[in-house]
Amino acid sequence: MLVIVLELRRPSSSRSGRAILQAKQMQLAVLNGKKSKDTEEGSAGDVLDDNPVGKLKVYVYELPSKYNKKILQKDPRCLTHMFAAEIFMHQFLLTSAVRTLNPNEADWFYTPVYSTCDLAPNGLPLPFKSPRMMRSAIQLISARWPYWNRTEGADHFFLVPHDFGACFHYQEEKAIKRGILPLLQRSTLVQTFGQQNHVCLNDGSITIPPYAPPEKIMSHLIPPDTPRSIFVYFRGLFYDLNNDPEGGYYARGARASMWENFKNNPLFDISTDHPTTYYEDMQRAVFCLCPLGWAPWSPRLVEAVIFGCIPVIIADDIVLPFADAIPWEEIGVFVAEKDVPYLDTILTSIPADVILRKQRLLANPSMKQAMLFPQPAQPGDAFHQILNGLARKLPHDKKIYLKPGEKVLNWTAGPVGDRKPW
């Protein structure tokens, strides 16, 4: 394989910036011309194609509709929100081959509570009722069925796709102060939030991608041989003017640094605008910036993978979706938050053959499928990755089963407001 590597520094003018971009495009073109002769192809790993059927059985509690269906009827916007995985996972499990109607043969128990389907007029989620709703549901299943009480939830899983999972707050400082809802401490939490050594992520949790409407995404696909003429792409906020106008707290200053350092750099197509061609533009870009916001994760990560744009992950200590199955180190670029001012040097210094290998991996259909929640479900999709994650946790350790009369969880712990009836 022919590899051309340039010594690149930060461009001092728009002319030099365009020259660097053209040089990179030439490198990629040369390598693309050779790739058909190259026998080494990127692989997403066989684990993404695992079939969970036959490896576990899930019992779905039948709850009163006030915990799920009536909430959705009240606000159907929840079906397209980035937290909608909790809704579609419920719908999927009802007809899944892993579902059992006999709770005595179940490996896992699932409680379908739509705790994020409480949206403000502007579409932002309001998590303040979620703890009371979740406590109410747990009180119900513990009173009506014997299965919660024998383990206090250790063989139960819950979907909690809030910004900071079961800490149930959208501001990190307050989420940390709240901590994970005490009654969920023994359960397996399936959540979008993931950050190492964080009080809102328990060991054993399964980190998943946020929901992105599959039909909407697929309707914007362009021919795969379209040239990637944009080097670095980003659309989104750099400052939260309402809550953090100085930009030092929002995204821990990383987004503000992106804007201040690269707003005039010709290699960087970054803006607060959100054009109608947003999805198409991502498919024309080599790198897509995926910085943290108020939380470490965002739908950009899903969009970048689906559209074959190499994700540049700027979120220290992030735990990425299905990290035990998706080779994130191979498909993405990780940049420390403190190194954002050097993004141009970091990205232009990546050899073209490395870029091409990442693009090949991203082109693998298994990689894209694992990031989506399609309806109906398809083999290898995010639903199946969740089940695979649960199956890999089996068999349960015998220590999870409590002795008669034994209690571990404190039902009166947590803020007083959480204990009010729902």
matplotlib code that plots the C-alpha trace (Angstrom):
import matplotlib.pyplot as plt

x = [0.0, 1.2, 1.3, 2.1, 2.6, 3.1, 4.7, 1.9, 1.7, -1.1, -2.0, -1.0, -3.4, -6.5, -4.4, -2.2, -5.2, -6.7, -3.4, -3.3, -6.9, -6.1, -3.0, -5.0, -7.6, -4.9, -3.5, -6.9, -7.6, -4.3, -5.1, -8.7, -7.3, -5.2, -7.7, -9.3, -5.9, -5.4, -6.3, -6.6, -10.2, -11.4, -13.7, -16.2, -15.7, -17.9, -19.4, -21.6, -23.3, -24.0, -27.6, -28.9, -31.9, -31.5, -28.9, -31.4, -35.1, -36.7, -39.9, -41.7, -43.8, -47.3, -47.7, -50.7, -50.7, -50.1, -46.4, -46.0, -48.8, -50.8, -47.6, -46.8, -50.4, -50.1, -47.0, -46.2, -43.0, -41.4, -41.3, -38.7, -36.7, -33.2, -34.3, -36.9, -34.9, -37.0, -40.2, -38.9, -37.1, -40.4, -42.2, -39.4, -39.4, -43.2, -42.7, -39.1, -38.1, -36.3, -39.5, -41.0, -44.4, -43.3, -41.4, -40.0, -37.8, -36.7, -33.0, -33.9, -36.9, -37.8, -40.0, -41.4, -41.4, -41.2, -39.4, -38.0, -41.3, -42.0, -41.1, -41.2, -42.8, -39.4, -38.8, -36.3, -36.9, -38.0, -36.6, -38.0, -41.0, -38.8, -37.6, -41.1, -42.4, -39.6, -40.1, -43.8, -43.3, -40.8, -43.2, -45.8, -43.8, -42.4, -45.9, -47.5, -44.7, -42.1, -39.2, -37.9, -37.8, -35.7, -32.8, -33.9, -33.6, -30.2, -31.7, -33.8, -32.8, -34.1, -33.7, -32.7, -31.7, -31.6, -28.6, -27.1, -28.9, -30.6, -29.3, -32.3, -31.0, -29.7, -27.1, -24.1, -23.4, -27.0, -27.0, -23.8, -25.4, -28.5, -26.7, -28.3, -31.8, -31.2, -33.7, -31.9, -28.4, -28.5, -30.2, -28.5, -29.0, -29.2, -28.3, -26.9, -24.7, -21.2, -18.2, -15.5, -15.4, -18.6, -21.4, -24.0, -22.5, -22.6, -20.2, -22.0, -24.2, -24.8, -24.1, -26.2, -26.4, -29.1, -32.1, -31.8, -34.9, -33.7, -36.1, -35.1, -31.4, -31.8, -33.8, -30.8, -28.2, -26.2, -24.1, -21.3, -18.7, -19.4, -16.1, -15.5, -14.6, -15.0, -12.1, -13.7, -17.4, -19.5, -22.9, -24.1, -23.8, -20.5, -21.9, -25.1, -26.0, -28.9, -27.0, -23.3, -22.7, -18.9, -18.5, -16.3, -18.8, -20.8, -18.9, -16.1, -15.0, -14.2, -16.8, -15.9, -12.3, -13.3, -15.0, -12.4, -9.5, -11.0, -13.9, -11.7, -9.7, -10.6, -10.1, -12.9, -16.5, -18.1, -21.1, -24.2, -26.3, -28.2, -28.8, -31.3, -28.3, -26.8, -26.9, -25.6, -22.8, -21.7, -21.4, -19.1, -16.8, -13.7, -13.9, -17.0, -16.4, -18.3, -17.6, -19.3, -22.1, -23.8, -23.3, -20.5, -22.7, -24.9, -26.7, -23.7, -21.8, -24.6, -24.8, -21.1, -20.9, -24.0, -22.6, -19.1, -17.6, -14.7, -15.9, -13.5, -14.5, -13.8, -15.1, -12.6, -13.2, -16.3, -17.7, -19.0, -22.0, -21.4, -17.7, -17.3, -18.4, -17.5, -13.8, -14.1, -10.3, -10.0, -12.9, -12.6, -10.1, -9.9, -8.8, -8.4, -10.4, -7.3, -5.9, -8.8, -6.6, -4.4, -7.1, -5.8, -2.4, -3.7, -6.1, -3.8, -1.0, -3.0, -1.6, -4.0, -3.8, -5.0, -7.9, -8.7, -8.7, -11.1, -13.4, -13.4, -14.4, -17.2, -18.4, -19.1, -22.9, -22.7, -21.2, -24.0, -26.7, -25.5, -26.2, -29.8, -33.2, -35.1, -38.8, -39.2, -36.0, -33.2, -30.4, -27.4, -29.3, -29.1, -31.9, -29.9, -26.7, -28.5, -29.6, -26.1, -24.8, -27.3, -26.6, -22.8, -23.7, -25.1, -25.2, -26.1, -23.8, -25.7, -24.8, -27.4, -30.2, -31.1, -31.9, -35.6, -36.2, -32.8, -32.9, -30.0, -31.7, -32.8, -36.3, -36.2, -32.8, -32.6, -34.2, -37.5, -39.2, -38.5, -40.6, -43.8, -46.5, -46.6]
y = [0.0, 3.5, 5.8, 9.5, 11.3, 15.0, 17.0, 19.4, 22.4, 24.8, 26.8, 30.5, 31.6, 30.5, 29.7, 27.3, 25.8, 25.0, 23.6, 21.2, 20.1, 19.5, 17.5, 15.4, 14.8, 13.7, 11.2, 9.7, 9.5, 7.7, 5.2, 4.7, 3.9, 1.2, -0.2, -2.7, -4.4, -4.4, -7.7, -6.2, -5.2, -3.6, -5.7, -4.7, -7.9, -11.0, -10.1, -7.5, -10.3, -12.4, -13.7, -13.4, -15.7, -18.9, -17.2, -15.5, -15.2, -11.9, -11.5, -8.2, -6.9, -5.9, -2.5, -0.2, 2.0, 5.1, 4.1, 3.9, 4.0, 6.8, 8.9, 8.4, 9.2, 12.5, 13.5, 11.6, 13.8, 11.2, 8.8, 10.9, 12.2, 11.1, 9.4, 7.2, 4.0, 3.3, 3.2, 1.2, -1.3, -2.0, -2.5, -4.7, -7.0, -7.6, -9.5, -10.7, -14.4, -13.9, -12.9, -15.5, -15.5, -17.7, -15.6, -18.7, -19.4, -15.8, -14.8, -11.1, -9.0, -5.8, -3.0, -0.7, 2.8, 5.7, 7.9, 10.4, 11.1, 14.3, 17.1, 20.9, 22.9, 23.4, 19.6, 19.4, 16.6, 17.3, 14.6, 15.8, 13.4, 10.4, 9.3, 9.2, 7.4, 4.8, 4.3, 3.8, 1.2, -0.7, -0.6, -2.1, -5.0, -5.8, -6.0, -7.9, -10.3, -12.2, -11.8, -8.3, -9.2, -12.3, -10.2, -6.6, -6.0, -7.6, -9.7, -6.7, -4.2, -0.7, 1.7, 5.1, 7.2, 10.6, 12.9, 11.4, 8.2, 7.2, 10.3, 12.0, 15.5, 17.3, 19.4, 17.3, 19.1, 18.4, 14.9, 14.0, 15.4, 13.3, 10.1, 7.1, 6.4, 4.2, 1.5, 1.0, 0.4, -3.4, -3.4, -3.4, 0.1, 0.5, 4.1, 6.6, 8.3, 6.8, 8.3, 6.4, 6.8, 8.8, 8.4, 8.2, 5.1, 1.8, -1.1, -3.5, -0.9, -1.2, 2.0, 2.5, 5.0, 7.7, 7.2, 8.6, 8.1, 5.4, 6.3, 9.9, 9.1, 6.6, 9.1, 11.4, 8.9, 10.1, 7.9, 6.3, 7.4, 11.1, 12.9, 13.9, 17.6, 18.8, 18.1, 18.9, 19.4, 20.5, 22.0, 22.9, 25.2, 26.5, 28.5, 28.0, 31.6, 31.1, 29.0, 29.7, 32.7, 32.7, 29.1, 27.9, 25.5, 24.3, 21.4, 22.2, 24.9, 22.5, 23.9, 27.5, 26.6, 24.9, 28.1, 30.6, 28.6, 27.5, 29.7, 31.2, 28.1, 27.0, 23.3, 23.6, 23.9, 24.7, 26.8, 27.2, 27.0, 23.7, 23.6, 21.3, 19.6, 18.7, 14.9, 15.2, 17.5, 14.9, 12.4, 14.8, 15.3, 13.3, 14.1, 15.0, 16.6, 14.9, 17.1, 16.8, 19.2, 19.3, 15.5, 13.6, 12.0, 13.3, 11.9, 13.2, 10.1, 7.9, 10.2, 10.2, 6.4, 6.0, 8.5, 7.2, 10.4, 9.6, 10.7, 13.0, 12.2, 15.1, 14.0, 12.9, 9.4, 8.8, 5.3, 4.7, 2.6, -1.2, -0.6, -4.4, -5.0, -1.8, -1.0, 2.7, 3.1, 1.9, 3.9, 7.1, 9.7, 10.6, 14.2, 15.3, 18.3, 20.2, 19.5, 21.1, 24.1, 21.7, 20.0, 21.2, 19.8, 16.5, 15.8, 16.9, 14.7, 11.5, 9.5, 8.9, 5.1, 5.4, 7.6, 5.1, 2.1, 4.0, 4.7, 1.1, 0.0, 2.6, 1.3, -2.1, -2.5, -4.3, -1.1, 1.1, -1.4, -1.6, 2.1, 2.1, 1.1, 0.3, -0.7, -3.5, -4.7, -6.2, -8.7, -7.0, -3.7, -1.8, -3.9, -7.1, -5.5, -4.7, -8.3, -9.5, -7.4, -8.9, -12.4, -11.9, -11.1, -14.6, -16.8, -14.6, -15.0, -17.0, -14.2, -11.9, -14.0, -12.8, -14.9, -14.9, -11.6, -10.1, -6.5, -4.5, -1.5, 1.5, 2.5, 5.8, 7.0, 9.9, 13.4, 13.8, 14.9, 11.6, 9.8, 11.7, 9.6, 9.6]
z = [0.0, -0.9, 2.1, 2.0, 5.3, 5.5, 8.3, 9.1, 11.4, 12.3, 9.1, 9.4, 6.7, 4.8, 1.7, 3.7, 5.3, 1.9, 0.8, 3.7, 3.1, -0.6, 0.4, 2.7, 0.0, -2.4, 0.2, 0.7, -3.0, -3.6, -0.8, -2.0, -5.4, -3.9, -1.4, -3.8, -4.0, -0.3, 1.4, 4.8, 5.6, 8.7, 10.9, 13.5, 15.4, 15.4, 18.8, 17.1, 15.2, 18.3, 18.5, 22.1, 21.4, 23.5, 25.8, 28.2, 29.1, 30.1, 32.0, 31.4, 34.2, 33.2, 34.9, 34.9, 31.8, 33.9, 34.0, 30.2, 27.6, 29.1, 29.5, 25.9, 24.8, 26.7, 24.8, 21.6, 21.1, 23.3, 20.3, 18.5, 21.5, 22.1, 25.3, 23.4, 23.8, 27.0, 24.9, 22.0, 24.2, 25.9, 22.5, 21.3, 24.3, 24.1, 20.9, 21.3, 21.2, 24.5, 26.4, 28.7, 30.2, 33.0, 35.6, 37.3, 34.3, 33.7, 33.9, 34.0, 34.9, 33.1, 34.6, 31.7, 33.2, 30.8, 33.3, 30.7, 28.9, 30.7, 28.3, 28.7, 25.9, 24.3, 24.2, 27.1, 29.5, 33.1, 35.3, 38.6, 38.7, 37.6, 41.1, 42.5, 39.4, 39.6, 43.4, 42.8, 40.2, 42.4, 45.3, 43.1, 41.7, 45.2, 46.6, 43.7, 42.7, 44.8, 42.4, 43.4, 47.1, 46.7, 45.2, 45.9, 42.2, 41.5, 38.6, 37.3, 34.7, 34.0, 31.1, 32.5, 29.5, 31.3, 31.0, 34.1, 34.2, 37.5, 39.2, 37.6, 37.0, 33.9, 35.8, 36.7, 40.1, 41.2, 39.7, 41.7, 44.9, 44.3, 43.4, 41.9, 43.2, 46.2, 45.2, 41.9, 43.5, 43.0, 39.6, 36.2, 34.7, 30.9, 30.3, 27.8, 30.5, 30.9, 32.6, 34.5, 38.3, 38.4, 41.0, 38.3, 36.7, 38.6, 37.9, 35.6, 33.9, 30.2, 28.3, 25.1, 22.3, 22.5, 20.3, 16.7, 14.5, 12.0, 9.2, 9.4, 9.3, 6.4, 4.3, 4.2, 2.9, -0.1, -2.5, -0.5, -3.1, -2.5, -1.9, 1.7, 1.0, 4.6, 6.9, 10.3, 10.9, 13.8, 14.3, 17.8, 20.8, 21.9, 24.8, 26.9, 27.0, 29.5, 32.0, 31.4, 29.1, 29.9, 28.6, 31.4, 33.0, 30.0, 28.4, 30.9, 28.5, 25.6, 23.2, 23.9, 23.2, 19.9, 18.8, 20.0, 18.4, 15.2, 14.1, 11.4, 10.5, 6.9, 7.9, 10.4, 9.3, 12.6, 13.5, 15.7, 12.5, 11.9, 8.2, 6.4, 4.9, 8.3, 7.7, 4.2, 5.3, 7.9, 5.0, 3.2, 6.2, 7.3, 11.0, 13.1, 16.4, 19.3, 22.3, 25.7, 26.5, 29.9, 29.8, 28.1, 25.4, 22.5, 19.4, 17.3, 18.2, 16.6, 13.6, 13.0, 13.0, 10.8, 8.3, 8.2, 9.7, 12.0, 15.5, 17.4, 21.0, 23.4, 26.7, 29.3, 30.9, 28.8, 28.7, 25.2, 24.0, 23.9, 24.6, 25.1, 21.5, 19.4, 18.9, 19.6, 19.8, 16.2, 14.7, 16.5, 17.7, 21.4, 22.3, 25.9, 26.8, 27.7, 24.2, 22.3, 21.3, 19.4, 17.4, 14.1, 14.7, 16.1, 13.2, 10.3, 11.7, 11.4, 8.5, 5.6, 5.9, 9.5, 8.4, 5.6, 8.0, 10.4, 7.4, 6.4, 9.9, 10.0, 6.6, 8.2, 8.3, 11.7, 13.2, 12.0, 12.9, 16.5, 17.0, 15.9, 17.4, 14.2, 14.1, 13.5, 15.1, 13.0, 13.8, 15.5, 16.2, 19.5, 21.0, 20.4, 21.7, 25.0, 25.2, 24.4, 27.3, 29.7, 28.5, 29.1, 32.7, 33.2, 35.2, 38.2, 41.2, 43.9, 46.4, 44.9, 46.5, 49.9, 53.0, 54.1, 55.9, 54.8, 53.6, 52.0, 50.4, 52.5, 51.3, 53.2, 51.8, 49.4, 49.2, 51.1, 47.9, 46.2, 48.8, 48.1, 46.4, 42.6]

ax = plt.figure().add_subplot(projection="3d")
ax.plot(x, y, z, "-o")
ax.set_aspect("equal")
plt.show()
